[in-house]
Amino acid sequence: MTIKLHCFGESGNAYKAALPLELSGLVWEPVYVDFFGGATRTPEYLANVNEMGEAPVLEDGDLKLSQSAIIQMHITEKTGKFGGTTPEEQREVMRWMFWDNHKMSSQAGMTRFLMNFLPEDKRPAPVIQFMQGRLKAAYKTLDHHLENRDWIVGSAPTNADFSCCGYLFYPEPFGFDRADWPNIDRWLSNIQGLDGWKHPYDLMPGSPADRA
């Protein structure tokens, strides 16, 4: 049975789920969520897809999962891939996923939204400046960790990589320039070199160009 992922291309959190799905070899298909059209706030979506009013949501037969980290865990359980090879690595993968969710992706997603998807006259400059400062500290942490490393944990890509890269391939400005962070840049190139890698706008339906 084909796995379905309710997602949209602009979402870095959805990309965190879609990318390991694509690289895992599992058969799946995207189901477009019109987030900017208010789809996740409708009574139908809240009742039948995700009571939290968010995407991504994975459907695997009768199983329905939300939150990208949980979806990643499910992919690992089905395939044995991307979770780390030892208990120590598994804990380290989770440590970096929690760090990313708290320190980097949530703030990158908000900053990118404020800078690109709000009308220009409603973009709160002081908030954006504050968030970019927080993000710069996160990039510094990640760049330092990746010195002399190809992957965040161990010798192969894991969910830690797919979590932390979730927003870093997007072209819209939000205070991240790969050239400023050579270790992150090299690591992102490693991810791009994986067989089956796709840019989020190529992997999932929906992009800013569709609304232009």
Backbone as CSV, one residue per row, in Angstrom:
resi,resn,N_x,N_y,N_z,CA_x,CA_y,CA_z,C_x,C_y,C_z
1,MET,0.844,-1.195,0.000,0.000,0.000,0.000,0.882,1.247,0.000
2,THR,0.536,2.211,-0.824,1.311,3.427,-0.958,1.127,4.328,0.259
3,ILE,2.225,4.760,0.826,2.188,5.729,1.912,1.812,7.090,1.342
4,LYS,1.000,7.827,2.077,0.636,9.176,1.671,1.208,10.166,2.674
5,LEU,1.744,11.257,2.157,2.250,12.319,3.017,1.521,13.606,2.671
6,HIS,0.720,14.084,3.602,0.066,15.375,3.448,1.120,16.447,3.694
7,CYS,1.370,17.281,2.688,2.516,18.177,2.754,2.347,19.320,1.774
8,PHE,3.265,20.268,1.847,3.336,21.330,0.835,4.780,21.786,0.735
9,GLY,5.172,22.203,-0.455,6.574,22.415,-0.764,7.251,23.475,0.061
10,GLU,6.506,24.483,0.510,7.126,25.568,1.263,7.493,25.174,2.688
11,SER,7.045,24.042,3.148,7.222,23.653,4.548,8.516,22.875,4.763
12,GLY,9.426,23.457,5.535,10.634,22.742,5.907,10.354,21.546,6.787
13,ASN,9.325,21.643,7.624,8.971,20.498,8.458,8.447,19.344,7.612
14,ALA,7.694,19.661,6.565,7.238,18.606,5.666,8.418,17.998,4.908
15,TYR,9.401,18.837,4.562,10.585,18.336,3.864,11.368,17.355,4.723
16,LYS,11.367,17.586,6.040,12.042,16.666,6.958,11.459,15.262,6.879
17,ALA,10.184,15.163,6.552,9.539,13.858,6.405,9.653,13.335,4.981
18,ALA,9.481,14.230,4.002,9.476,13.802,2.605,10.842,13.312,2.146
19,LEU,11.909,13.967,2.598,13.239,13.587,2.124,13.630,12.175,2.564
20,PRO,13.520,11.812,3.851,13.845,10.426,4.193,12.891,9.413,3.573
21,LEU,11.636,9.791,3.358,10.738,8.900,2.634,11.291,8.608,1.249
22,GLU,11.699,9.655,0.559,12.212,9.500,-0.806,13.499,8.678,-0.825
23,LEU,14.367,8.904,0.150,15.657,8.216,0.168,15.566,6.806,0.731
24,SER,14.482,6.488,1.411,14.360,5.187,2.076,14.040,4.051,1.119
25,GLY,13.467,4.377,-0.036,13.011,3.343,-0.957,11.566,2.950,-0.759
26,LEU,10.902,3.517,0.246,9.484,3.237,0.445,8.661,3.879,-0.683
27,VAL,7.541,3.261,-1.000,6.640,3.805,-2.015,5.708,4.802,-1.336
28,TRP,5.706,6.026,-1.835,4.888,7.063,-1.203,4.440,8.067,-2.244
29,GLU,3.461,8.849,-1.867,3.002,9.916,-2.746,2.615,11.127,-1.900
30,PRO,2.876,12.328,-2.402,2.479,13.529,-1.673,1.010,13.857,-1.894
31,VAL,0.378,14.365,-0.861,-0.983,14.889,-0.934,-0.895,16.374,-0.604
32,TYR,-1.216,17.216,-1.561,-1.013,18.648,-1.388,-1.929,19.221,-0.324
33,VAL,-1.347,19.985,0.574,-2.086,20.721,1.592,-1.981,22.206,1.247
34,ASP,-3.117,22.845,0.998,-3.130,24.264,0.645,-3.061,25.089,1.933
35,PHE,-1.881,25.101,2.531,-1.700,25.771,3.816,-2.040,27.254,3.722
36,PHE,-1.542,27.928,2.685,-1.749,29.366,2.575,-3.193,29.703,2.196
37,GLY,-3.921,28.715,1.740,-5.353,28.892,1.502,-6.217,28.536,2.700
38,GLY,-5.567,28.191,3.812,-6.298,27.918,5.044,-6.740,26.486,5.234
39,ALA,-6.190,25.553,4.441,-6.679,24.162,4.485,-6.542,23.535,5.862
40,THR,-5.442,23.823,6.561,-5.207,23.158,7.845,-6.099,23.684,8.957
41,ARG,-6.813,24.780,8.696,-7.689,25.359,9.720,-9.151,24.986,9.524
42,THR,-9.442,24.208,8.498,-10.833,23.848,8.237,-11.307,22.767,9.206
43,PRO,-12.586,22.739,9.534,-13.103,21.679,10.397,-12.840,20.282,9.840
44,GLU,-12.891,20.140,8.522,-12.663,18.828,7.913,-11.231,18.352,8.153
45,TYR,-10.273,19.249,7.959,-8.874,18.871,8.177,-8.628,18.538,9.640
46,LEU,-9.137,19.369,10.528,-8.934,19.150,11.960,-9.577,17.851,12.417
47,ALA,-10.704,17.489,11.822,-11.405,16.275,12.236,-10.835,15.019,11.596
48,ASN,-10.367,15.133,10.359,-10.029,13.927,9.595,-8.545,13.748,9.302
49,VAL,-7.775,14.807,9.412,-6.356,14.689,9.067,-5.473,14.906,10.287
50,ASN,-5.591,16.056,10.931,-4.717,16.341,12.069,-5.377,17.358,12.995
51,GLU,-5.697,16.926,14.171,-6.357,17.800,15.134,-5.496,18.994,15.536
52,MET,-4.181,18.882,15.329,-3.279,19.980,15.654,-3.267,21.062,14.585
53,GLY,-3.899,20.804,13.444,-3.957,21.789,12.380,-2.622,22.054,11.727
54,GLU,-1.829,21.005,11.552,-0.480,21.143,10.999,-0.241,20.127,9.888
55,ALA,0.798,20.384,9.128,1.364,19.429,8.184,2.861,19.380,8.471
56,PRO,3.497,18.228,8.258,3.041,17.054,7.515,2.235,16.087,8.363
57,VAL,1.505,15.236,7.646,0.808,14.092,8.231,1.050,12.897,7.325
58,LEU,1.460,11.785,7.898,1.708,10.568,7.143,0.583,9.581,7.375
59,GLU,0.102,8.980,6.288,-0.872,7.891,6.365,-0.236,6.629,5.788
60,ASP,-0.151,5.607,6.598,0.411,4.315,6.197,-0.624,3.256,6.558
61,GLY,-1.492,2.936,5.600,-2.611,2.057,5.901,-3.544,2.729,6.897
62,ASP,-3.831,2.054,8.002,-4.702,2.613,9.033,-3.964,3.524,9.999
63,LEU,-2.648,3.583,9.860,-1.840,4.385,10.771,-1.745,5.813,10.262
64,LYS,-1.946,6.764,11.156,-1.824,8.181,10.817,-0.900,8.842,11.837
65,LEU,0.120,9.532,11.343,1.122,10.139,12.210,1.337,11.597,11.829
66,SER,1.485,12.436,12.828,1.875,13.823,12.591,3.149,14.110,13.371
67,GLN,3.734,15.262,13.091,5.031,15.702,13.611,6.165,15.010,12.838
68,SER,7.020,15.813,12.246,8.041,15.273,11.346,8.973,14.286,12.043
69,ALA,9.320,14.531,13.304,10.230,13.620,14.002,9.600,12.246,14.184
70,ILE,8.306,12.211,14.471,7.611,10.937,14.638,7.529,10.209,13.303
71,ILE,7.300,10.953,12.240,7.278,10.350,10.906,8.650,9.779,10.562
72,GLN,9.698,10.508,10.880,11.049,9.995,10.651,11.282,8.702,11.432
73,MET,10.840,8.666,12.671,10.989,7.461,13.486,10.259,6.280,12.858
74,HIS,9.079,6.528,12.300,8.309,5.464,11.656,9.054,4.935,10.431
75,ILE,9.631,5.824,9.640,10.414,5.399,8.475,11.577,4.514,8.922
76,THR,12.235,4.891,9.991,13.332,4.094,10.525,12.843,2.732,10.997
77,GLU,11.708,2.700,11.668,11.159,1.425,12.149,10.820,0.496,10.988
78,LYS,10.340,1.049,9.877,9.959,0.222,8.724,11.153,-0.255,7.921
79,THR,12.214,0.550,7.885,13.314,0.270,6.965,14.637,-0.058,7.656
80,GLY,14.767,0.303,8.914,16.051,0.146,9.591,17.073,1.202,9.212
81,LYS,16.658,2.200,8.463,17.581,3.237,7.983,17.450,4.519,8.798
82,PHE,18.552,5.255,8.866,18.591,6.647,9.314,18.461,6.851,10.822
83,GLY,18.450,5.787,11.604,18.246,5.948,13.038,19.495,5.827,13.876
84,GLY,20.645,5.559,13.249,21.864,5.280,13.996,22.046,3.779,14.149
85,THR,23.286,3.345,14.294,23.580,1.911,14.286,23.827,1.329,15.663
86,THR,23.992,2.155,16.668,24.210,1.688,18.034,23.299,2.473,18.971
87,PRO,23.077,1.992,20.194,22.271,2.785,21.139,22.841,4.180,21.366
88,GLU,24.161,4.280,21.381,24.786,5.585,21.575,24.464,6.516,20.405
89,GLU,24.558,5.990,19.190,24.236,6.806,18.017,22.756,7.153,17.991
90,GLN,21.896,6.233,18.363,20.467,6.500,18.376,20.124,7.640,19.328
91,ARG,20.754,7.642,20.487,20.523,8.739,21.420,21.049,10.052,20.859
92,GLU,22.198,9.995,20.208,22.783,11.210,19.641,21.932,11.754,18.496
93,VAL,21.362,10.872,17.701,20.437,11.307,16.651,19.270,12.060,17.264
94,MET,18.678,11.505,18.311,17.548,12.164,18.953,17.969,13.487,19.586
95,ARG,19.164,13.528,20.158,19.640,14.769,20.774,19.689,15.906,19.761
96,TRP,20.218,15.604,18.569,20.307,16.643,17.544,18.941,16.968,16.950
97,MET,18.049,16.013,16.879,16.700,16.317,16.399,15.975,17.245,17.370
98,PHE,16.108,16.986,18.676,15.485,17.865,19.663,16.127,19.255,19.622
99,TRP,17.454,19.286,19.489,18.146,20.579,19.399,17.646,21.371,18.203
100,ASP,17.564,20.698,17.062,17.109,21.390,15.860,15.707,21.956,16.045
101,ASN,14.821,21.158,16.585,13.439,21.596,16.732,13.337,22.812,17.651
102,HIS,14.178,22.842,18.684,14.113,23.924,19.663,14.942,25.130,19.261
103,LYS,16.112,24.910,18.687,17.071,25.984,18.473,17.153,26.511,17.043
104,MET,16.803,25.667,16.046,17.074,26.099,14.680,15.839,26.095,13.794
105,SER,15.261,24.943,13.514,14.207,24.897,12.497,12.977,25.717,12.860
106,SER,12.562,25.669,14.103,11.370,26.429,14.475,11.609,27.919,14.263
107,GLN,12.809,28.372,14.575,13.115,29.789,14.413,13.387,30.147,12.950
108,ALA,14.021,29.224,12.219,14.235,29.474,10.792,12.908,29.550,10.051
109,GLY,11.999,28.636,10.379,10.697,28.642,9.724,9.926,29.921,10.004
110,MET,9.937,30.373,11.257,9.232,31.603,11.603,9.865,32.814,10.929
111,THR,11.185,32.891,10.951,11.867,34.034,10.351,11.630,34.079,8.850
112,ARG,11.717,32.931,8.211,11.468,32.866,6.760,10.039,33.287,6.441
113,PHE,9.090,32.868,7.277,7.691,33.254,7.056,7.532,34.768,7.200
114,LEU,8.085,35.333,8.269,7.941,36.769,8.505,8.564,37.587,7.385
115,MET,9.688,37.120,6.831,10.418,37.890,5.838,9.896,37.731,4.421
116,ASN,9.165,36.640,4.159,8.820,36.334,2.773,7.328,36.156,2.507
117,PHE,6.581,35.710,3.485,5.190,35.350,3.237,4.191,36.306,3.867
118,LEU,4.653,37.253,4.673,3.794,38.332,5.141,3.876,39.508,4.165
119,PRO,2.816,40.293,4.063,2.935,41.530,3.279,4.070,42.386,3.825
120,GLU,4.743,43.075,2.940,5.957,43.798,3.327,5.712,44.782,4.462
121,ASP,4.543,45.431,4.463,4.274,46.437,5.494,3.916,45.830,6.843
122,LYS,3.809,44.514,6.906,3.484,43.840,8.167,4.656,43.035,8.723
123,ARG,5.830,43.177,8.151,6.997,42.418,8.586,7.659,43.124,9.775
124,PRO,7.681,42.504,10.930,8.180,43.164,12.146,9.711,43.153,12.213
125,ALA,10.328,44.233,11.816,11.786,44.294,11.704,12.506,43.962,13.014
126,PRO,12.082,44.474,14.174,12.799,44.127,15.410,12.726,42.634,15.734
127,VAL,11.588,42.024,15.481,11.443,40.595,15.732,12.349,39.804,14.793
128,ILE,12.354,40.181,13.531,13.202,39.502,12.545,14.665,39.618,12.942
129,GLN,15.094,40.796,13.352,16.485,40.994,13.749,16.840,40.114,14.951
130,PHE,15.936,40.041,15.923,16.167,39.198,17.094,16.272,37.728,16.699
131,MET,15.359,37.273,15.853,15.358,35.875,15.434,16.618,35.537,14.644
132,GLN,17.061,36.447,13.806,18.269,36.184,13.030,19.490,36.061,13.932
133,GLY,19.507,36.812,15.030,20.588,36.661,15.987,20.586,35.288,16.635
134,ARG,19.392,34.809,16.993,19.280,33.467,17.560,19.710,32.412,16.546
135,LEU,19.313,32.608,15.309,19.671,31.647,14.269,21.170,31.627,14.019
136,LYS,21.806,32.789,14.051,23.245,32.835,13.838,23.971,32.007,14.894
137,ALA,23.492,32.044,16.129,24.097,31.227,17.182,23.910,29.739,16.891
138,ALA,22.740,29.371,16.355,22.494,27.966,16.020,23.374,27.512,14.870
139,TYR,23.507,28.342,13.852,24.372,27.979,12.729,25.809,27.801,13.201
140,LYS,26.243,28.644,14.129,27.602,28.538,14.655,27.799,27.197,15.366
141,THR,26.809,26.789,16.158,26.885,25.499,16.845,26.986,24.351,15.847
142,LEU,26.122,24.365,14.836,26.111,23.281,13.853,27.391,23.283,13.027
143,ASP,27.829,24.460,12.608,29.035,24.530,11.784,30.246,23.998,12.553
144,HIS,30.341,24.340,13.820,31.449,23.845,14.641,31.382,22.328,14.793
145,HIS,30.179,21.793,15.016,30.034,20.345,15.177,30.446,19.597,13.916
146,LEU,30.192,20.194,12.757,30.442,19.514,11.489,31.902,19.613,11.033
147,GLU,32.725,20.312,11.775,34.136,20.368,11.413,34.736,18.963,11.454
148,ASN,35.325,18.558,10.347,35.923,17.220,10.204,34.880,16.097,10.272
149,ARG,33.623,16.415,10.012,32.569,15.399,9.984,31.824,15.489,8.652
150,ASP,31.455,14.349,8.091,30.599,14.336,6.911,29.126,14.375,7.285
151,TRP,28.798,13.819,8.451,27.406,13.725,8.897,27.329,14.122,10.367
152,ILE,26.149,14.494,10.807,25.999,14.968,12.181,26.298,13.862,13.183
153,VAL,25.846,12.638,12.874,26.071,11.498,13.770,26.619,10.340,12.948
154,GLY,27.722,9.769,13.388,28.227,8.562,12.750,28.783,8.793,11.367
155,SER,28.788,7.716,10.583,29.439,7.733,9.273,28.456,7.657,8.112
156,ALA,27.184,7.894,8.375,26.160,7.821,7.332,25.042,8.803,7.680
157,PRO,24.225,9.188,6.696,23.138,10.124,6.984,22.103,9.518,7.933
158,THR,21.605,10.351,8.816,20.576,9.932,9.773,19.467,10.974,9.816
159,ASN,18.471,10.677,10.635,17.385,11.634,10.829,17.878,12.951,11.410
160,ALA,19.009,12.940,12.083,19.577,14.199,12.570,19.904,15.116,11.398
161,ASP,20.477,14.563,10.341,20.789,15.355,9.153,19.519,15.861,8.483
162,PHE,18.532,14.975,8.341,17.307,15.358,7.642,16.496,16.364,8.444
163,SER,16.636,16.320,9.753,15.963,17.313,10.575,16.650,18.667,10.462
164,CYS,17.956,18.676,10.653,18.681,19.948,10.686,18.747,20.636,9.332
165,CYS,18.641,19.895,8.243,18.707,20.529,6.924,17.346,21.017,6.447
166,GLY,16.300,20.806,7.243,14.932,21.007,6.775,14.671,22.336,6.099
167,TYR,15.235,23.418,6.624,14.984,24.743,6.052,16.160,25.304,5.266
168,LEU,17.273,24.602,5.224,18.501,25.220,4.732,18.688,25.142,3.222
169,PHE,17.803,24.457,2.521,17.880,24.423,1.059,16.961,25.456,0.402
170,TYR,16.147,26.149,1.190,15.179,27.074,0.592,15.871,28.341,0.096
171,PRO,15.424,28.876,-1.042,16.089,30.041,-1.624,15.664,31.366,-1.012
172,GLU,14.509,31.411,-0.335,14.035,32.684,0.207,14.963,33.160,1.327
173,PRO,15.247,34.457,1.393,16.173,34.957,2.414,15.567,34.903,3.820
174,PHE,16.369,34.429,4.773,15.944,34.500,6.173,17.155,34.604,7.101
175,GLY,18.301,34.980,6.538,19.484,35.168,7.358,20.450,34.014,7.311
176,PHE,20.327,33.154,6.309,21.258,32.049,6.144,21.883,32.108,4.766
177,ASP,23.211,32.124,4.732,23.976,32.084,3.488,25.005,30.975,3.625
178,ARG,24.899,29.960,2.798,25.806,28.815,2.896,27.266,29.216,2.864
179,ALA,27.580,30.241,2.117,28.971,30.646,1.977,29.577,31.130,3.290
180,ASP,28.728,31.542,4.224,29.215,32.023,5.510,29.597,30.886,6.459
181,TRP,29.183,29.674,6.124,29.339,28.539,7.033,29.921,27.357,6.252
182,PRO,31.244,27.308,6.099,31.845,26.322,5.193,31.570,24.874,5.564
183,ASN,31.500,24.549,6.845,31.237,23.159,7.226,29.788,22.777,6.951
184,ILE,28.877,23.709,7.208,27.471,23.460,6.859,27.321,23.330,5.349
185,ASP,28.003,24.192,4.614,27.937,24.145,3.151,28.399,22.792,2.630
186,ARG,29.517,22.304,3.147,30.033,20.994,2.718,29.056,19.881,3.073
187,TRP,28.484,19.938,4.273,27.514,18.938,4.714,26.252,18.957,3.847
188,LEU,25.753,20.137,3.518,24.589,20.225,2.641,24.908,19.644,1.263
189,SER,26.128,19.842,0.788,26.530,19.243,-0.485,26.545,17.722,-0.383
190,ASN,26.939,17.189,0.784,26.882,15.736,0.986,25.451,15.223,0.879
191,ILE,24.520,15.963,1.462,23.111,15.559,1.395,22.621,15.629,-0.051
192,GLN,22.977,16.700,-0.751,22.578,16.832,-2.158,23.157,15.719,-3.019
193,GLY,24.272,15.157,-2.589,24.900,14.086,-3.349,24.299,12.717,-3.121
194,LEU,23.355,12.595,-2.181,22.732,11.300,-1.931,21.858,10.897,-3.117
195,ASP,21.885,9.620,-3.456,21.093,9.115,-4.577,19.615,9.293,-4.280
196,GLY,18.940,10.072,-5.093,17.514,10.318,-4.897,17.204,11.652,-4.269
197,TRP,18.231,12.417,-3.874,17.960,13.726,-3.273,17.183,14.619,-4.231
198,LYS,16.240,15.373,-3.678,15.513,16.374,-4.454,15.325,17.620,-3.602
199,HIS,15.327,18.750,-4.263,15.013,20.028,-3.617,13.557,19.981,-3.137
200,PRO,13.239,20.673,-2.035,11.858,20.612,-1.537,10.806,21.002,-2.557
201,TYR,11.108,21.976,-3.419,10.105,22.379,-4.406,9.965,21.368,-5.542
202,ASP,10.909,20.457,-5.662,10.798,19.381,-6.641,10.209,18.118,-6.027
203,LEU,10.318,17.999,-4.719,9.878,16.783,-4.040,8.416,16.839,-3.634
204,MET,7.916,18.057,-3.350,6.556,18.205,-2.850,5.822,19.268,-3.669
205,PRO,4.516,19.152,-3.800,3.757,20.171,-4.540,3.642,21.443,-3.730
206,GLY,3.630,22.562,-4.451,3.454,23.858,-3.820,4.746,24.614,-3.716
207,SER,4.754,25.868,-4.227,5.913,26.749,-4.113,5.412,28.178,-4.219
208,PRO,6.217,29.160,-3.807,5.777,30.558,-3.944,5.424,30.930,-5.380
209,ALA,6.086,30.309,-6.348,5.797,30.620,-7.751,4.358,30.292,-8.115
210,ASP,3.783,29.290,-7.438,2.404,28.908,-7.739,1.413,29.992,-7.334
211,ARG,1.816,30.854,-6.394,0.909,31.889,-5.906,1.256,33.269,-6.471
212,ALA,2.301,33.315,-7.297,2.754,34.602,-7.837,1.713,35.176,-8.794
